[in-house]
Amino acid sequence: MNLKEIVPNLPDNITNVKEVLLQTEDIPWREKSLKGLHEKMLWRAENDQGSIALIKFEKGVGIPAAHSHDSNQFMFVLEGHYEYTATAVNLKAGSFYWNPKGHVHGPTIAHQETIYLEIYDGPHYPQRPSWYTDDQDAH
C-alpha cells in the first residue's frame, strides 16, 4: 500500500513510517463542491473503508437534504453551532454525535462557523448525494 494514499498530506521525504504526526494547522482546507463546506483529510483506510477528517462549515451553510450513510458516522464538535433542523438536534463545542449506519438524518445548518472531527468506520454514502458535483466529496 502507498502511504500517501492513507495520509495524503504526508511530506514527500517520509518513506518509512511507524507513526504519523500531523499538525492540522499546516494542512490547507479543501473546499468541497458544496460551497462553504471544507475538509482536512487526516486519514483514509484502503478502498474507502473509513476515514478521519476535520470538517468546516461556514456560517449559514448546511447539508440541504435528508440522507443516510453506508457506515457509522461520528462527530466531535470543536467549535461553532451546527443543527439538524428536522429534529432540532443542536451540536456545539464539546458535543459528540453518533449517527448509526443507514439512519436518515438532515438537513442541517451551521448557525456559526463550525469545525468538527468526523470519523466514518466505512464508506460514506451509498451513492453520491445530489449536493456534490465531485465524486471525491462523497468519500
Phi and psi in degrees as a GROMACS rama.xvg file:
@    title "Ramachandran Plot"
@    xaxis  label "Phi"
@    yaxis  label "Psi"
@TYPE xy
-82.063  120.688  ASN-2
-60.8827  -31.1272  LEU-3
-65.8773  -24.0571  LYS-4
-71.8799  -31.9519  GLU-5
-81.145  -45.0033  ILE-6
-122.547  85.2665  VAL-7
-62.7497  -21.3131  PRO-8
-96.3463  13.2952  ASN-9
-67.7026  131.342  LEU-10
-56.5905  144.565  PRO-11
-61.9406  -27.2794  ASP-12
-81.7268  0.43394  ASN-13
-98.6774  118.889  ILE-14
-121.531  -33.3433  THR-15
-116.484  101.232  ASN-16
-122.566  131.989  VAL-17
-102.65  -29.507  LYS-18
-135.499  155.381  GLU-19
-129.476  130.319  VAL-20
-123.332  118.737  LEU-21
-109.202  137.672  LEU-22
-97.4295  104.799  GLN-23
-61.7393  -26.6489  THR-24
-67.8796  -18.7771  GLU-25
-87.4606  -8.64341  ASP-26
-94.9948  124.358  ILE-27
-72.391  149.884  PRO-28
-71.2628  137.349  TRP-29
-105.516  120.875  ARG-30
-76.6757  131.036  GLU-31
-81.6399  174.871  LYS-32
-73.7707  -10.3977  SER-33
-88.8849  107.496  LEU-34
-55.8034  131.329  LYS-35
93.8585  0.712856  GLY-36
-113.54  127.86  LEU-37
-131.361  157.596  HIS-38
-142.47  153.915  GLU-39
-123.731  104.187  LYS-40
-74.4215  122.399  MET-41
-99.728  -32.3719  LEU-42
-161.436  142.601  TRP-43
-139.597  131.16  ARG-44
-76.1973  162.339  ALA-45
-58.3708  146.878  GLU-46
54.2519  34.0189  ASN-47
56.4458  40.3616  ASP-48
-101.824  36.491  GLN-49
139.54  155.042  GLY-50
-160.816  160.801  SER-51
-134.028  127.893  ILE-52
-147.868  155.744  ALA-53
-91.6843  134.751  LEU-54
-120.783  136.73  ILE-55
-128.171  125.755  LYS-56
-106.791  128.068  PHE-57
-70.288  155.507  GLU-58
-55.7738  132.642  LYS-59
88.6472  -5.4716  GLY-60
-99.7378  147.352  VAL-61
-161.72  177.926  GLY-62
-83.1209  124.3  ILE-63
-79.4175  -8.96828  PRO-64
-145.838  158.963  ALA-65
-65.3538  147.609  ALA-66
-161.928  173.198  HIS-67
-136.412  170.508  SER-68
-121.603  156.97  HIS-69
-84.2775  3.7189  ASP-70
-153.464  175.86  SER-71
-70.9524  138.918  ASN-72
-114.696  129.642  GLN-73
-122.617  134.861  PHE-74
-132.822  135.196  MET-75
-124.133  115.664  PHE-76
-80.412  125.956  VAL-77
-92.5004  -36.9992  LEU-78
-159.823  154.046  GLU-79
105.208  -164.113  GLY-80
-148.587  118.05  HIS-81
-129.593  132.146  TYR-82
-125.106  137.125  GLU-83
-88.0586  102.874  TYR-84
-68.6535  -32.3481  THR-85
-67.6895  -28.4783  ALA-86
-114.943  -2.7677  THR-87
58.6996  30.8047  ALA-88
-81.3566  119.19  VAL-89
-109.011  126.874  ASN-90
-109.369  131.006  LEU-91
-133.623  172.862  LYS-92
-47.7593  128.482  ALA-93
94.2813  -10.5562  GLY-94
-74.4671  137.451  SER-95
-114.401  127.704  PHE-96
-124.994  130.827  TYR-97
-119.322  124.525  TRP-98
-113.204  107.518  ASN-99
-63.5283  150.229  PRO-100
-48.7155  131.648  LYS-101
82.7305  -9.79273  GLY-102
-74.3941  126.837  HIS-103
-79.5717  129.649  VAL-104
-148.042  167.114  HIS-105
96.3097  172.166  GLY-106
-72.5616  175.586  PRO-107
-133.674  166.561  THR-108
-151.374  140.141  ILE-109
-94.0374  113.628  ALA-110
-76.3508  -21.731  HIS-111
-138.634  164.267  GLN-112
-54.5294  130.026  GLU-113
-127.614  134.106  THR-114
-125.519  130.278  ILE-115
-141.425  155.951  TYR-116
-87.3726  127.093  LEU-117
-121.547  132.106  GLU-118
-126.322  131.763  ILE-119
-116.718  137.321  TYR-120
-95.7174  17.672  ASP-121
-177.056  -160.381  GLY-122
-62.2007  151.279  PRO-123
-74.9805  -57.414  HIS-124
-127.123  151.667  TYR-125
-67.9583  -28.3782  PRO-126
-155.762  160.926  GLN-127
-61.9142  124.946  ARG-128
-65.4764  154.13  PRO-129
-64.058  -23.5182  SER-130
-78.6028  -7.51871  TRP-131
-106.246  138.33  TYR-132
-106.578  -4.42387  THR-133
-118.993  124.097  ASP-134
-56.8369  -33.5613  ASP-135
-58.6036  -30.4484  GLN-136
-70.6528  -19.8251  ASP-137
-97.0261  9.59625  ALA-138
